[in-house]
């Protein structure tokens, strides 16, 4: 049994290929399936199964496309109520991939329809735990309260997670390898490790969820201080329940214009320095200039599902990259056009006089756009007003505009988006981005 782990860093997402004796299963695939096809070809393996541990909230899966292009059977819990062709895969069900046997275990908690897949070949046991068991944590139970048509209460799911951790992994061996669907940085949990795998024995020793505690203690810990929920999460759950369109077809019809202009809601994906040199009026700067930028998360947190928008990129060579990234969260349906700028009639962002700000901070309105969970750890500026970035477009009207505004986050990436939101919304008000200079003000 050969396991290949794939990582998509901006969403801290892990997907997997399991290969045995010329056959292959794909677990929790991302939107573009070509990397899985490449592995199948390199190993001369036939893709016969694609398995969804649950309908994901933070990315769009390619399970339906894989089924259509390879003939592989889709397996998932019947509790999901999937609208695409599939084979139910619940407790007691098993499938054979080459010489490996894959068994489904219903593990509700993150969602009512979550499953864990136990794969065995010889003496080797592997667990694909989806968003149930992470390394150092468990999946958050509060994503389904606003998840479109598939709602469930967080208290009930938190209690279900307690029973899952207490009972569903009880008789499994300590040397079983744990492969989760996410790592540190994902919003599907709050305290995940940087490690991309573990053993069940190590999790029993080091993961807080396995310690001896009452259900009440477990639930209180699980529900406490979870990060914000981006507005696109519920939308993605519904897309994954239905099955997304083939990626090539989904992005093919989006028009591209060079040296152009546009109006309406504009997302400028260029790096901060280029945006500040010149951008279209009312643009929001959500950077996608590197593979590490968390573009998808913030696009889906700032722009609501169904909201039409245009995208600005630096150069034509960036077109495929940005279309792929938009499609990761299913937003290609609302993307009206992609364009490069002509260089005419652009707005330049004013640069903050940092020394003046240090000497006279009370001459500015300081806006802290960090998440509420970050704010709970302490303010960087005592006078700062809290307006989390994911809520900022709705709360801008509550920000005093009698003084110049300085926007800060924790490291600089998000403040580029936050300052551009305020710049676009507050006519006649000077808005500055503190950017990475925020590091100079930490104790």
MARTITI-41111 format. One line per 4 residues: for each residue z, x, y of C-alpha. Coordinates in pm, 1 decimal. Layout:
residues N
Z X Y | ...
END
This chain:
residues 443
0.0 0.0 0.0 | -115.0 150.5 327.1 | 18.7 18.3 659.7 | -157.2 84.4 990.6
31.0 -6.9 1307.3 | -161.5 -79.2 1629.1 | 9.1 -73.9 1968.1 | -106.5 -237.4 2291.3
121.9 -65.9 2538.8 | 101.7 -293.0 2847.8 | 239.3 -584.6 2641.9 | 447.9 -368.1 2405.7
270.6 -547.5 2121.5 | 243.2 -422.3 1763.8 | -10.6 -558.2 1517.7 | -75.8 -441.9 1164.0
-326.5 -386.3 889.1 | -205.2 -379.0 528.3 | -449.5 -224.4 282.7 | -419.3 -216.0 -95.0
-681.0 -150.2 -361.6 | -981.2 -230.4 -140.5 | -836.4 -544.6 23.1 | -682.4 -586.6 366.1
-458.5 -828.7 556.1 | -415.2 -832.1 934.4 | -81.5 -940.8 1080.7 | -39.7 -1075.0 1437.1
-373.9 -945.8 1575.0 | -444.6 -905.0 1945.2 | -742.8 -1066.0 2122.7 | -1002.1 -799.0 2041.2
-1033.6 -755.6 1661.6 | -1277.0 -461.8 1661.5 | -1008.0 -200.8 1590.1 | -911.6 -387.4 1272.2
-1274.2 -401.3 1162.1 | -1302.0 -25.5 1217.0 | -1000.5 41.0 994.3 | -1141.3 -187.7 725.6
-1472.0 -1.8 729.6 | -1304.3 341.0 727.6 | -1100.3 240.0 422.6 | -1384.3 50.3 252.2
-1157.6 -254.2 246.4 | -1244.3 -622.6 260.6 | -1045.1 -830.2 510.9 | -927.7 -1129.5 309.4
-626.2 -1253.2 508.9 | -503.9 -1280.9 867.7 | -141.0 -1386.1 908.0 | 33.0 -1527.1 1214.0
412.7 -1493.9 1210.9 | 421.6 -1763.4 1483.9 | 205.4 -1880.3 1778.4 | 259.6 -1599.0 2026.2
355.4 -1663.4 2387.6 | 269.6 -1331.9 2552.7 | -82.2 -1269.0 2421.9 | -380.0 -1450.4 2275.6
-449.2 -1376.1 1910.0 | -788.7 -1327.1 1745.0 | -697.2 -1494.8 1415.0 | -965.4 -1763.3 1448.6
-1234.3 -1511.0 1545.1 | -1140.8 -1291.6 1247.0 | -1167.8 -1594.4 1017.8 | -1509.9 -1684.7 1159.5
-1648.5 -1330.6 1143.3 | -1506.6 -1210.0 811.4 | -1428.2 -1525.1 615.5 | -1062.6 -1419.4 588.4
-814.4 -1699.9 527.6 | -563.4 -1765.3 807.1 | -203.7 -1801.3 686.7 | 82.9 -1941.8 893.1
378.0 -2175.4 862.4 | 289.1 -2541.4 822.6 | 563.6 -2607.5 1079.8 | 325.8 -2463.6 1341.2
90.4 -2761.8 1314.6 | -214.1 -2540.0 1363.2 | -540.1 -2702.7 1471.9 | -762.8 -2436.5 1306.5
-851.1 -2396.3 935.7 | -554.2 -2236.1 763.6 | -348.2 -2205.5 448.2 | 21.2 -2300.3 474.7
245.8 -1996.6 424.8 | 611.7 -2090.4 399.5 | 922.3 -2004.8 196.6 | 827.1 -1950.9 -166.9
454.5 -1904.6 -95.7 | 294.3 -1571.1 -180.5 | -48.4 -1411.1 -166.0 | -190.3 -1099.2 -328.7
-361.4 -823.0 -131.3 | -491.6 -570.7 -382.8 | -181.8 -463.9 -575.1 | 59.0 -581.5 -304.1
238.8 -916.5 -307.2 | 310.9 -1078.8 30.6 | 578.5 -1347.2 38.7 | 661.3 -1580.3 327.1
1019.1 -1634.9 446.5 | 1090.8 -1903.4 706.8 | 1296.8 -1730.9 977.4 | 1340.9 -1976.8 1267.8
1516.0 -1866.9 1584.7 | 1258.8 -1724.9 1822.0 | 1054.2 -2034.0 1743.0 | 1093.1 -2315.5 1488.8
778.6 -2198.7 1306.6 | 852.7 -1825.5 1278.2 | 803.8 -1654.4 944.0 | 879.9 -1305.8 817.5
639.4 -1152.8 566.1 | 786.6 -945.3 284.2 | 527.5 -715.5 128.1 | 598.3 -540.5 -201.2
404.2 -291.6 -408.1 | 586.6 -97.7 -675.1 | 925.5 6.9 -537.4 | 812.6 -19.1 -173.2
927.2 -313.3 41.8 | 796.4 -378.6 392.8 | 901.1 -656.5 631.3 | 669.6 -783.2 905.3
928.9 -960.9 1115.6 | 715.9 -1089.6 1404.3 | 941.7 -1188.5 1694.0 | 1239.6 -1266.3 1469.5
1389.0 -921.3 1412.4 | 1318.6 -642.9 1658.4 | 1447.5 -287.7 1645.8 | 1792.2 -322.5 1801.5
1755.5 -688.7 1893.1 | 1627.8 -1031.0 1789.8 | 1369.2 -1256.1 1953.7 | 1473.9 -1469.8 2246.9
1514.8 -1842.5 2168.9 | 1432.6 -1987.8 2510.5 | 1052.1 -1966.3 2525.4 | 975.5 -2302.1 2367.1
1151.8 -2523.0 2622.5 | 847.4 -2505.8 2848.9 | 584.4 -2414.7 2592.1 | 329.8 -2685.6 2657.7
316.8 -2927.8 2365.0 | 541.5 -2725.7 2132.5 | 885.3 -2757.6 2287.9 | 1223.2 -2683.2 2129.5
1570.6 -2641.4 2279.0 | 1713.5 -2292.4 2322.2 | 2061.2 -2382.9 2190.7 | 1917.9 -2515.4 1864.9
1693.9 -2212.2 1820.8 | 1977.2 -1970.1 1901.5 | 2187.1 -2134.3 1630.0 | 1890.8 -2117.0 1393.1
1856.7 -1744.8 1468.0 | 2222.9 -1692.9 1374.2 | 2163.2 -1851.0 1033.8 | 1839.0 -1655.0 990.2
2011.4 -1320.8 1050.1 | 2314.4 -1416.7 842.2 | 2126.5 -1545.2 537.1 | 1751.7 -1472.2 525.3
1776.8 -1090.3 507.6 | 2094.7 -1087.2 297.5 | 1956.5 -988.1 -42.7 | 1687.7 -749.3 76.9
1717.1 -373.0 13.8 | 1843.4 -135.5 282.2 | 1530.1 79.4 249.0 | 1297.7 -210.1 338.3
1088.0 -95.1 635.3 | 1102.5 -327.0 938.1 | 782.1 -366.1 1139.2 | 827.5 -596.8 1443.2
561.4 -752.1 1666.0 | 709.5 -602.5 1983.8 | 897.2 -304.2 2121.8 | 1083.0 -208.6 2439.1
921.7 -354.0 2750.0 | 826.5 -687.2 2596.5 | 964.4 -1003.6 2755.5 | 1009.8 -1157.0 2408.8
1355.1 -994.0 2386.8 | 1603.2 -825.7 2618.4 | 1733.2 -502.7 2459.6 | 1473.2 -370.2 2218.7
1463.4 -7.8 2109.8 | 1179.3 230.3 2191.8 | 1136.1 284.6 1816.9 | 831.3 117.8 1660.7
990.7 66.7 1317.6 | 1319.8 96.0 1136.2 | 1480.2 15.6 803.4 | 1680.8 -293.0 728.5
1978.5 -69.9 650.3 | 1963.8 90.2 993.3 | 1937.9 -250.3 1157.9 | 2237.9 -375.2 964.7
2434.4 -81.1 1104.9 | 2299.5 -63.2 1459.8 | 2154.4 -399.4 1563.1 | 2411.7 -613.6 1748.0
2283.0 -928.2 1573.8 | 2407.6 -808.8 1233.0 | 2764.4 -735.8 1337.5 | 3047.4 -956.7 1213.3
3072.8 -1240.1 1467.2 | 3102.8 -1614.1 1493.8 | 2806.3 -1838.0 1562.3 | 2943.8 -1908.6 1910.1
2973.3 -1538.7 1989.9 | 2620.9 -1473.3 1859.9 | 2467.7 -1761.8 2056.2 | 2645.4 -1664.3 2379.0
2522.4 -1306.2 2349.9 | 2168.2 -1412.5 2264.7 | 2137.3 -1657.2 2553.8 | 2299.2 -1432.3 2813.0
2081.4 -1253.1 3070.2 | 1743.0 -1307.0 2910.5 | 1454.1 -1191.6 3134.3 | 1233.5 -1434.1 3324.6
960.5 -1633.0 3150.1 | 610.4 -1576.0 3292.3 | 422.2 -1896.5 3367.6 | 147.7 -1816.0 3116.4
374.6 -1807.2 2808.9 | 360.2 -2178.4 2729.3 | -14.6 -2178.3 2786.8 | -64.7 -1896.5 2535.0
142.5 -2077.1 2271.1 | -92.6 -2374.6 2297.6 | -405.7 -2154.0 2295.7 | -284.4 -1981.2 1980.7
-205.1 -2312.4 1814.3 | -563.6 -2423.0 1875.9 | -729.7 -2084.9 1819.0 | -903.7 -1886.4 2092.3
-1278.2 -1861.3 2139.3 | -1459.8 -1548.7 2019.9 | -1393.5 -1278.0 2278.8 | -1758.3 -1176.7 2331.3
-1859.6 -1532.8 2414.8 | -1552.1 -1596.9 2628.7 | -1617.0 -1313.0 2872.4 | -1998.4 -1308.2 2867.2
-2049.1 -1583.1 3124.8 | -1822.8 -1437.4 3397.2 | -2043.9 -1327.5 3689.8 | -2024.2 -980.8 3842.8
-2126.9 -892.5 4198.5 | -2152.7 -548.8 4357.2 | -2068.2 -478.9 4722.3 | -1968.6 -838.8 4773.0
-1701.3 -1062.5 4919.3 | -1528.9 -1382.6 4817.4 | -1255.6 -1624.7 4920.0 | -991.1 -1836.3 4751.6
-728.3 -1670.0 4536.7 | -819.7 -1300.9 4503.3 | -654.3 -1054.6 4266.9 | -730.3 -693.3 4356.3
-680.7 -479.2 4045.3 | -739.5 -143.5 4213.5 | -465.0 113.8 4244.4 | -222.4 68.9 4533.0
-359.0 356.1 4745.3 | -714.9 215.3 4739.9 | -594.8 -138.0 4810.8 | -401.2 -23.0 5117.5
-703.4 161.4 5257.6 | -893.2 -167.8 5274.1 | -893.1 -506.5 5102.3 | -1012.6 -860.8 5148.6
-788.5 -1094.3 5345.7 | -538.7 -1289.8 5130.6 | -576.2 -1048.7 4834.8 | -291.6 -987.3 4590.5
-268.9 -634.6 4451.8 | -192.5 -645.0 4076.7 | -284.3 -298.4 3959.5 | -480.8 -230.2 3641.3
-566.7 128.3 3722.1 | -407.5 282.6 3414.1 | -341.0 191.6 3051.5 | 31.9 181.4 3128.0
9.5 -73.7 3411.8 | 164.2 -406.3 3310.9 | -130.0 -596.1 3458.4 | -138.5 -878.1 3203.9
228.6 -968.0 3243.7 | 212.5 -987.2 3621.7 | -124.2 -1160.7 3634.7 | 25.1 -1428.3 3410.4
349.7 -1439.6 3609.2 | 194.9 -1461.8 3956.9 | -117.3 -1669.6 3884.4 | -51.0 -2000.1 3708.8
-256.2 -2115.8 3408.3 | -550.8 -2322.5 3531.6 | -551.4 -2160.4 3875.1 | -898.2 -2032.9 3963.9
-919.1 -1675.4 4091.4 | -1155.0 -1383.6 4156.9 | -1100.5 -1018.1 4071.3 | -1175.1 -704.0 4270.9
-1233.7 -376.0 4083.8 | -1295.3 -23.1 4209.1 | -1628.3 50.9 4038.5 | -1877.1 -117.5 3802.3
-1759.0 94.5 3509.1 | -1426.0 -92.5 3525.8 | -1586.9 -429.1 3447.9 | -1545.2 -432.7 3069.6
-1188.8 -302.6 3095.7 | -1077.4 -574.7 3336.5 | -1247.4 -854.0 3141.9 | -1077.8 -736.4 2823.1
-739.2 -727.8 2995.8 | -775.8 -1072.2 3152.1 | -874.1 -1210.3 2812.5 | -561.9 -1064.1 2650.1
-370.7 -1360.2 2797.4 | -654.7 -1613.1 2787.1 | -716.6 -1615.6 3163.6 | -1092.1 -1558.1 3135.0
-1134.2 -1937.8 3151.7 | -1011.5 -1936.0 3512.9 | -1178.0 -1614.1 3628.7 | -1461.6 -1717.8 3858.6
-1613.2 -1377.1 3934.0 | -1553.3 -1001.4 3935.7 | -1671.6 -793.3 4229.9 | -1667.6 -456.9 4398.6
-1621.9 -443.3 4776.5 | -1884.7 -360.3 5034.7 | -1642.0 -179.4 5265.7 | -1701.0 -422.6 5553.7
-1443.6 -651.6 5719.5 | -1155.7 -513.7 5516.2 | -789.5 -520.0 5612.1 | -584.3 -200.0 5610.5
-217.7 -214.8 5512.1 | 26.0 -64.3 5764.0 | 234.8 227.8 5642.9 | 613.9 218.6 5671.3
781.0 476.5 5896.7 | 1029.5 581.6 5632.1 | 1252.5 783.3 5864.7 | 1281.8 492.3 6106.7
1366.2 260.2 5817.3 | 1638.8 498.4 5699.3 | 1792.6 516.0 6048.1 | 1754.0 147.7 6140.0
1750.5 -62.8 5822.0 | 1890.3 -362.5 6011.6 | 1569.9 -373.6 6215.6 | 1390.0 -494.8 5903.2
1415.4 -789.2 5666.5 | 1445.7 -632.7 5320.7 | 1312.4 -834.0 5027.9 | 1417.6 -737.4 4675.4
1159.7 -868.3 4423.2 | 1330.6 -744.2 4108.0 | 1417.4 -989.6 3831.8 | 1751.5 -1171.6 3835.2
1871.8 -971.7 3535.0 | 1802.5 -648.4 3726.3 | 1976.2 -780.8 4036.3 | 2285.9 -855.0 3829.7
2318.6 -480.8 3770.7 | 2357.8 -419.1 4144.6 | 2170.4 -419.4 4473.9 | 1989.8 -118.5 4615.7
2024.3 -256.1 4970.9 | 2323.8 -478.9 5043.3 | 2136.1 -677.3 5308.3 | 1833.6 -743.5 5086.1
1719.5 -1098.3 5014.9 | 1646.2 -1170.8 4649.7 | 1303.4 -1320.6 4579.5 | 1189.7 -1232.4 4224.1
821.2 -1148.2 4207.2 | 737.4 -1420.3 3957.2 | 868.6 -1680.7 4207.2 | 756.1 -1514.7 4530.4
447.2 -1726.1 4602.5 | 672.3 -2034.1 4592.3 | 962.6 -1890.1 4793.4 | 776.1 -1708.6 5072.5
848.9 -1988.1 5320.0 | 1222.5 -1917.6 5282.7 | 1192.2 -1557.9 5405.7 | 1280.7 -1501.9 5775.3
983.6 -1365.7 5966.9 | 1146.8 -1259.2 6294.3 | 1151.0 -891.7 6191.9 | 913.7 -666.2 5999.9
955.7 -710.7 5624.7 | 1009.5 -430.2 5372.6 | 950.2 -517.2 5006.1 | 1099.7 -318.8 4720.8
1128.0 -333.8 4341.0 | 1276.2 -81.8 4097.2 | 1001.9 180.0 4088.1 | 704.4 83.7 4303.7
450.7 -92.5 4080.0 | 565.6 -449.2 4149.8 | 626.5 -398.0 4521.9 | 252.0 -346.5 4569.3
201.4 -700.9 4441.2 | 501.1 -842.5 4627.7 | 412.4 -695.4 4965.9 | 51.4 -811.8 4931.1
168.5 -1166.1 4850.3 | 376.5 -1175.2 5168.1 | 101.7 -1008.1 5371.9 | -142.9 -1277.0 5261.3
97.8 -1564.4 5325.0 | 269.4 -1467.5 5651.5 | 19.0 -1448.6 5934.6 | 127.9 -1232.1 6223.8
419.6 -1075.2 6033.9 | 417.9 -704.5 5955.5 | 488.1 -641.5 5586.3 | 562.3 -297.1 5444.2
571.2 -178.1 5084.9 | 856.2 64.0 5014.9 | 670.4 164.3 4695.6 | 814.4 455.7 4499.2
1016.8 570.3 4801.4 | 1278.4 326.3 4671.6 | 1398.8 616.0 4453.2 | 1535.2 783.6 4766.0
1781.3 500.0 4819.4 | 1942.0 491.2 4475.6 | 2296.5 620.0 4451.7
END
